[in-house]
Amino acid sequence: MEFGHPSALCKRLANGELDVALVSSFEFLRNPIYRIVDDVSISSDGPVYSVVVAHRGDFSELEEIELDPASETAVNLLRCLLGELGFKLRLLQRVAEVSAPVTKLSSTSCGQLLIGDQAIRFRQEHAGEFRFWDLGEHWKKLIGLPFVYALWLIRPEVADAEQIANRLRALRDENLANLDELIAEVVAGVGDPGHQKEFNSQFCRRYYRGHLRFDFREKEKEGMRTFASLCAKHRLLKKRDLKLDLV
């Protein structure tokens, strides 16, 4: 098992350095050569909490947003939402994987896209200072469907794809059935005695049960097809018929 930023995992999967990876859904839309593990995703059906634009003042006052390079899905979701809602903002690509968001947000005209642990940590530390424009929430309001952030993708040359997919589905079911126990272990730092998780049990239960979804069913697939259509509309992808090679 190897870990990394979503964008780095996408590159390694595309280069054939990884056979299977949990990566940004945009990777499949851009390069639909992979087989998708059916019925498993990381999705939201409303506010996701951990994919947000942090800003001061009203969102309508923003003139520019600094992007997080770690997730192409989040960046392109933001581009689609801004285009559909009629916002014309400068989008600035950050070079480094890590920066100090609070130093970028001194003006009401500047916002910053934050994802994952960085977004959660920033929200908890600066809840009274900033507003948070939740991309999952605005996708749901605009489209009325879940949004799929990540999928398990299997390279086409992998021979035992069905066996791998079955094992990943079983692991998903097993982990969800024991979610409270897993959260308790993570918060207590089990397996990593030198580090205690920053997020408490109450937050983790709310986040994993209330904000995230782990299915990939018909509504999620419809949401992903809609995302592909909007990416083509806003010239982020070439227009094509999206065929899901499910396993």
C-alpha positions as CSV (number, residue, x, y, z in Angstrom):
1,M,0.0,0.0,0.0
2,E,1.4,3.4,-1.0
3,F,0.0,6.8,-0.1
4,G,0.3,10.2,-1.9
5,H,-1.4,13.3,-3.0
6,P,-4.3,12.6,-5.5
7,S,-2.5,14.3,-8.4
8,A,0.7,12.3,-7.8
9,L,-1.2,9.0,-7.6
10,C,-3.0,9.9,-10.9
11,K,0.4,10.4,-12.6
12,R,1.8,7.1,-11.3
13,L,-1.3,5.2,-12.3
14,A,-1.2,6.8,-15.8
15,N,2.5,5.9,-16.1
16,G,1.9,2.3,-15.2
17,E,3.8,2.5,-11.9
18,L,0.6,1.5,-10.0
19,D,-1.8,-1.2,-11.1
20,V,-4.7,0.0,-8.9
21,A,-5.3,3.3,-7.2
22,L,-8.0,5.4,-5.5
23,V,-7.7,8.6,-7.5
24,S,-9.6,11.7,-8.6
25,S,-12.6,10.9,-10.7
26,F,-11.3,13.5,-13.2
27,E,-8.5,11.1,-14.1
28,F,-11.0,8.7,-15.6
29,L,-12.8,11.4,-17.4
30,R,-9.5,12.6,-18.9
31,N,-8.2,9.2,-19.8
32,P,-11.0,6.6,-19.8
33,I,-8.8,3.5,-20.3
34,Y,-9.3,2.2,-16.8
35,R,-11.7,-0.3,-15.3
36,I,-13.8,1.2,-12.5
37,V,-14.5,-0.8,-9.3
38,D,-18.3,-0.7,-9.3
39,D,-20.3,0.4,-6.3
40,V,-17.4,2.1,-4.5
41,S,-16.5,5.8,-4.6
42,I,-15.8,8.8,-2.3
43,S,-18.8,11.0,-2.9
44,S,-21.1,13.5,-1.3
45,D,-24.8,14.2,-1.7
46,G,-24.7,17.8,-0.3
47,P,-22.0,19.6,1.8
48,V,-18.7,17.7,1.8
49,Y,-17.0,19.9,4.4
50,S,-13.5,19.2,3.2
51,V,-13.6,20.7,-0.3
52,V,-14.1,24.5,0.1
53,V,-13.1,27.9,-0.9
54,A,-12.1,29.9,2.2
55,H,-12.8,33.6,2.0
56,R,-13.7,36.8,3.9
57,G,-16.8,38.8,3.2
58,D,-19.3,37.8,0.5
59,F,-18.4,35.3,-2.1
60,S,-19.6,37.7,-4.8
61,E,-16.8,40.1,-3.7
62,L,-14.1,37.7,-4.7
63,E,-11.8,38.7,-7.6
64,E,-9.4,35.7,-7.5
65,I,-9.1,32.2,-6.0
66,E,-5.8,30.4,-5.4
67,L,-6.1,26.7,-6.4
68,D,-4.9,23.7,-4.6
69,P,-2.8,21.5,-7.1
70,A,-3.4,18.3,-5.1
71,S,-6.8,17.5,-6.6
72,E,-7.7,18.0,-10.2
73,T,-11.2,16.9,-9.6
74,A,-11.8,19.7,-7.0
75,V,-10.1,22.3,-9.3
76,N,-12.2,21.4,-12.3
77,L,-15.4,21.1,-10.2
78,L,-14.8,24.7,-9.1
79,R,-14.2,25.8,-12.7
80,C,-17.5,24.2,-13.7
81,L,-19.5,25.7,-10.8
82,L,-18.1,29.2,-11.4
83,G,-18.9,28.9,-15.1
84,E,-22.5,27.7,-14.5
85,L,-23.1,30.4,-11.8
86,G,-21.7,33.2,-13.9
87,F,-18.7,34.1,-11.7
88,K,-15.8,35.5,-13.7
89,L,-12.8,35.2,-11.3
90,R,-9.0,34.9,-11.8
91,L,-7.9,31.4,-10.8
92,L,-4.3,31.2,-9.7
93,Q,-2.4,28.0,-9.7
94,R,-0.3,27.4,-6.6
95,V,3.0,25.7,-7.3
96,A,3.8,24.2,-3.9
97,E,1.7,21.4,-2.4
98,V,1.6,23.2,1.0
99,S,1.1,26.8,1.8
100,A,-0.2,28.9,4.7
101,P,-3.8,29.8,3.7
102,V,-4.3,32.5,6.3
103,T,-1.5,34.6,4.7
104,K,-3.3,34.5,1.4
105,L,-6.7,35.6,2.7
106,S,-6.0,39.1,4.1
107,S,-8.3,40.7,1.5
108,T,-12.0,40.2,0.8
109,S,-11.1,40.0,-2.9
110,C,-9.0,36.8,-2.4
111,G,-10.1,33.2,-1.7
112,Q,-8.3,29.9,-1.6
113,L,-9.4,26.4,-2.5
114,L,-8.7,24.0,0.3
115,I,-9.2,20.2,0.2
116,G,-8.8,17.2,2.6
117,D,-7.2,17.4,6.0
118,Q,-5.9,20.9,5.2
119,A,-9.4,22.2,4.7
120,I,-10.7,20.5,7.8
121,R,-7.9,21.7,10.0
122,F,-8.2,25.3,8.6
123,R,-12.0,25.3,9.2
124,Q,-11.6,24.1,12.8
125,E,-8.8,26.6,13.6
126,H,-10.3,29.7,11.9
127,A,-14.1,29.0,12.0
128,G,-14.9,32.5,13.3
129,E,-12.6,34.4,10.9
130,F,-13.6,33.1,7.5
131,R,-16.5,31.9,5.4
132,F,-16.4,28.6,3.5
133,W,-18.0,28.0,0.1
134,D,-18.6,24.3,0.1
135,L,-18.3,22.8,-3.5
136,G,-20.4,19.7,-2.7
137,E,-23.2,21.9,-1.3
138,H,-23.3,24.1,-4.4
139,W,-23.1,21.2,-6.8
140,K,-26.1,19.6,-5.1
141,K,-28.0,22.9,-5.2
142,L,-27.2,23.4,-8.9
143,I,-27.4,19.8,-10.3
144,G,-29.5,17.9,-7.7
145,L,-27.2,14.9,-7.8
146,P,-24.3,13.5,-5.8
147,F,-20.8,14.4,-6.7
148,V,-18.1,11.8,-7.1
149,Y,-14.6,12.9,-6.0
150,A,-12.6,9.7,-6.2
151,L,-12.8,6.2,-7.7
152,W,-10.8,2.9,-7.5
153,L,-9.4,2.6,-11.0
154,I,-7.6,-0.6,-12.3
155,R,-5.3,-0.5,-15.3
156,P,-6.6,-2.3,-18.4
157,E,-3.7,-4.8,-18.5
158,V,-4.4,-6.1,-14.9
159,A,-5.6,-9.7,-15.3
160,D,-7.4,-10.3,-12.0
161,A,-9.5,-7.1,-12.0
162,E,-12.7,-8.8,-10.8
163,Q,-11.0,-10.5,-7.9
164,I,-9.4,-7.1,-6.9
165,A,-12.8,-5.3,-7.2
166,N,-14.6,-7.9,-5.1
167,R,-12.0,-7.6,-2.4
168,L,-12.2,-3.8,-2.4
169,R,-16.0,-3.9,-2.1
170,A,-15.7,-6.4,0.8
171,L,-13.2,-4.1,2.5
172,R,-15.6,-1.1,2.1
173,D,-18.4,-3.1,3.7
174,E,-16.3,-4.4,6.5
175,N,-14.9,-1.0,7.3
176,L,-18.3,0.7,7.3
177,A,-19.7,-2.0,9.6
178,N,-16.9,-1.3,12.1
179,L,-16.6,2.4,11.5
180,D,-16.8,3.5,15.2
181,E,-14.1,1.1,16.2
182,L,-11.8,2.3,13.3
183,I,-12.4,5.9,14.3
184,A,-11.5,5.1,17.9
185,E,-8.3,3.5,16.8
186,V,-7.3,6.4,14.5
187,V,-8.0,9.0,17.2
188,A,-6.0,7.0,19.7
189,G,-3.1,6.7,17.4
190,V,-3.2,2.9,17.2
191,G,-0.4,1.7,14.9
192,D,1.2,5.1,15.1
193,P,2.2,5.7,18.7
194,G,4.1,8.9,18.0
195,H,1.2,10.7,16.5
196,Q,-2.3,11.3,17.8
197,K,-5.0,12.2,15.2
198,E,-6.0,15.9,15.3
199,F,-9.7,15.3,14.8
200,N,-11.8,13.9,17.6
201,S,-14.3,11.0,17.5
202,Q,-17.4,13.2,17.4
203,F,-16.1,15.1,14.3
204,C,-15.0,11.9,12.6
205,R,-18.3,10.2,13.0
206,R,-20.1,13.3,11.7
207,Y,-17.8,13.6,8.8
208,Y,-17.7,9.9,7.7
209,R,-21.4,9.3,8.3
210,G,-22.9,12.7,7.4
211,H,-20.8,14.3,4.7
212,L,-19.2,11.4,2.8
213,R,-20.8,8.6,0.8
214,F,-19.0,5.4,-0.3
215,D,-21.3,4.0,-3.0
216,F,-21.2,4.3,-6.7
217,R,-24.7,3.6,-7.8
218,E,-27.0,5.1,-10.5
219,K,-27.3,8.6,-9.0
220,E,-23.5,8.8,-8.5
221,K,-23.0,7.6,-12.1
222,E,-25.5,10.2,-13.4
223,G,-23.7,12.9,-11.4
224,M,-20.4,11.8,-12.9
225,R,-21.8,11.9,-16.4
226,T,-23.1,15.4,-15.7
227,F,-19.7,16.5,-14.5
228,A,-18.1,15.1,-17.7
229,S,-20.7,17.1,-19.8
230,L,-20.0,20.3,-17.9
231,C,-16.2,19.8,-18.2
232,A,-16.7,19.5,-22.0
233,K,-19.0,22.5,-22.1
234,H,-16.4,24.6,-20.3
235,R,-13.6,23.3,-22.4
236,L,-11.8,21.4,-19.7
237,L,-12.2,18.1,-21.6
238,K,-12.9,16.9,-25.1
239,K,-16.6,16.1,-25.7
240,R,-17.1,12.3,-25.8
241,D,-19.6,9.6,-24.9
242,L,-18.7,8.5,-21.4
243,K,-18.6,4.8,-21.2
244,L,-18.0,3.3,-17.7
245,D,-16.1,0.0,-17.8
246,L,-17.3,-1.4,-14.5
247,V,-15.9,-4.5,-12.8
